[in-house]
């Protein structure tokens, strides 16, 4: 193809199109194939990556667990010994004696005391956290302080086991809990069977009254209905304390109340505490416990150590740390101050 001489003239005047041979004219366009644009070489895309317009909320939402209620049921937990005392002895004394007819020279009648020494064995337990340098930095990109979160998890795990030991003790040791201490009296049976939607509030109240009557029998009148007591049962059964009871006439003109109101009216110093541990493998359990007898708490959850943080061990590119605690279970000082009913 011959080059258009006008292009050379324009180049001398400063207008340069390297490689151009001629001007495009309508006649030339008619002779050109005018093929479609070739396919693109980059991936097809219709927008920006989604992570660029994704909001990340900085608040961490912790998974919820059932509350630890053993200490609340018993009133308080106490420390006994330390982690180097594997055994604890609790001294119990019982007065003994008899009287005799008086006489100036009579030497009859004698009074004494019988001490006993119940034993509990301690259970020490532990958990370990570990975190690496790169791992911690990666979680930092998500605004998560990995080391602190793992320490918090360690506290939760340890306290969950502590609460379990307060209810059930530790197997194969002289370590028992609020539900399985061998000194507890046998459980009663509900008169109307398992509680449900159709169980009347009156029947439920009568079951609670039966357990209170058992307490009075065990304690030979040491308490009355004004004593400070704690009624413990599972959340799934506690809801039935709202079942309606009819007092007096059974007609629509009768006085309506709930089982909970009847209990509060007749036992003014009673507390109701829910705990999932009262749903047992043998059935639904209810316990009625006197808080104190003659100034002594009936039951005391006991520990030796609470959240002992051991040294942080530094590895080549990671860290680990051990945490430990110790439990004696629940020390029941007055077993006769607890009565229970199974199968509600």
Residue pairs with C-beta under 8 A, 6 or more apart in sequence:
1 21
1 22
2 21
3 21
3 22
4 21
4 22
4 23
6 23
7 17
7 20
7 21
7 22
7 23
10 16
22 28
56 142
56 143
58 143
60 144
60 149
65 156
65 160
66 275
66 276
67 275
68 159
68 160
68 162
68 163
69 163
69 232
69 273
69 274
69 275
69 277
70 77
70 163
70 166
70 167
70 177
70 178
70 275
70 277
70 301
70 330
71 77
71 163
71 166
71 301
72 273
73 178
73 230
73 232
73 273
73 275
73 289
73 299
74 166
74 178
74 230
74 289
74 297
74 298
74 299
74 300
74 301
74 330
75 230
75 291
75 297
76 297
76 300
76 301
77 166
77 300
77 301
77 302
77 303
78 300
78 301
78 302
78 303
79 302
79 303
79 304
79 306
80 88
80 302
80 303
80 304
80 328
80 331
81 88
81 122
81 304
81 328
82 304
82 305
82 326
83 122
83 124
83 304
83 305
83 308
83 324
83 326
85 122
85 304
86 121
86 122
87 119
87 120
87 121
87 122
88 119
88 120
88 121
88 122
88 302
88 328
89 117
89 118
89 119
90 117
90 118
90 119
90 120
90 331
90 333
91 115
91 116
91 117
92 115
92 116
92 117
92 118
93 113
93 114
93 115
93 116
94 113
94 114
94 115
94 116
95 111
95 112
95 113
95 114
96 111
96 112
96 113
96 114
97 109
97 110
97 111
97 112
98 109
98 110
98 111
99 109
100 106
100 108
100 109
101 108
119 174
120 174
120 175
120 302
120 328
120 329
120 331
121 173
121 174
121 175
121 328
122 175
122 304
122 326
122 327
122 328
123 165
123 170
123 173
123 175
123 326
123 327
123 329
124 304
124 305
124 324
124 325
124 326
125 158
125 161
125 324
125 325
125 326
125 327
126 322
126 323
126 324
126 325
127 154
127 157
127 158
127 322
127 323
127 324
128 320
128 321
128 322
128 323
129 147
129 150
129 151
129 153
129 154
129 320
129 321
129 323
130 150
130 318
130 319
130 320
130 321
131 146
131 147
131 150
131 318
131 319
131 320
132 317
132 318
132 319
133 317
133 318
134 317
135 146
135 318
136 146
136 147
139 145
139 146
140 146
147 319
151 321
151 323
154 323
155 307
155 323
158 307
158 323
158 324
158 325
159 325
161 325
161 327
162 303
162 325
162 327
164 277
165 175
165 177
165 327
165 329
166 177
166 178
166 301
166 327
166 329
166 330
167 177
167 178
167 179
167 275
167 277
167 330
168 176
168 177
168 179
168 180
168 277
169 175
169 176
169 177
169 180
169 181
169 329
169 330
170 327
170 329
175 327
175 328
175 329
176 182
176 329
176 330
176 332
177 329
177 330
178 287
178 299
178 301
178 330
178 332
179 277
179 278
179 280
179 285
179 287
181 330
181 332
181 335
183 332
183 335
184 332
184 335
184 338
184 340
185 214
185 218
185 335
185 336
185 338
185 339
185 340
187 285
187 340
187 341
187 342
188 210
188 211
188 214
188 339
188 340
188 341
188 342
189 341
189 342
189 343
190 207
190 341
190 343
190 344
191 203
191 206
191 207
191 210
192 199
192 203
192 207
193 343
194 283
194 284
194 343
194 344
195 204
195 207
195 237
195 240
195 243
195 284
195 344
196 240
197 240
197 243
199 240
199 243
200 243
200 244
200 245
200 246
201 241
201 242
201 243
201 244
201 245
201 246
201 257
201 258
201 259
201 260
201 262
202 245
202 246
202 247
202 259
202 262
204 240
204 241
204 243
204 245
204 259
205 245
205 259
205 262
205 263
205 266
207 286
207 341
207 344
208 231
208 259
208 263
208 286
208 288
209 266
210 341
211 286
211 288
211 339
211 340
211 341
212 225
212 229
212 267
212 288
212 339
214 339
215 223
215 229
215 288
215 290
215 337
215 338
215 339
216 223
216 224
218 336
218 337
218 339
219 290
219 293
219 336
219 337
222 293
222 294
223 229
223 290
223 293
225 266
225 267
225 268
226 267
226 268
226 269
227 269
227 290
227 291
228 269
228 270
228 271
228 290
228 291
228 292
229 267
229 269
229 270
229 271
229 288
229 289
229 290
229 291
230 270
230 271
230 272
230 273
230 288
230 289
230 291
231 263
231 270
231 271
231 272
231 273
231 286
231 287
231 288
232 272
232 273
232 274
232 275
232 278
232 286
232 287
232 288
232 289
233 272
233 274
233 275
233 278
233 284
233 285
233 286
233 287
233 344
234 274
234 275
234 276
234 277
234 278
234 279
234 284
234 285
235 274
235 275
235 276
236 279
236 284
237 278
237 284
237 286
237 344
238 272
238 274
240 259
241 258
241 259
241 260
241 263
241 272
242 258
242 259
242 260
243 258
243 259
244 256
244 257
244 258
245 256
245 257
245 258
245 259
245 261
245 262
246 254
246 255
246 256
246 257
247 254
247 255
247 256
247 257
247 262
248 254
248 255
249 255
257 265
260 272
263 270
263 272
264 270
278 284
278 285
278 286
278 287
279 285
280 342
282 342
283 342
283 343
283 344
284 342
284 343
284 344
285 340
285 341
285 342
285 344
286 340
286 341
286 342
286 344
287 338
287 339
287 340
288 338
288 339
288 340
289 298
289 299
289 337
289 338
290 298
290 334
290 337
290 338
291 297
291 298
292 298
293 334
293 337
296 333
296 334
297 333
298 332
298 333
298 334
298 337
298 338
299 330
299 331
299 332
299 333
299 334
299 337
299 338
300 330
300 331
300 333
301 329
301 330
301 331
302 327
302 328
302 329
302 330
302 331
303 325
303 326
303 327
303 328
304 326
304 327
304 328
305 324
305 325
305 326
306 325
307 323
307 325
308 323
308 324
308 325
309 321
309 323
310 321
310 322
310 323
310 324
311 321
312 319
312 320
312 321
313 319
313 320
313 321
332 338
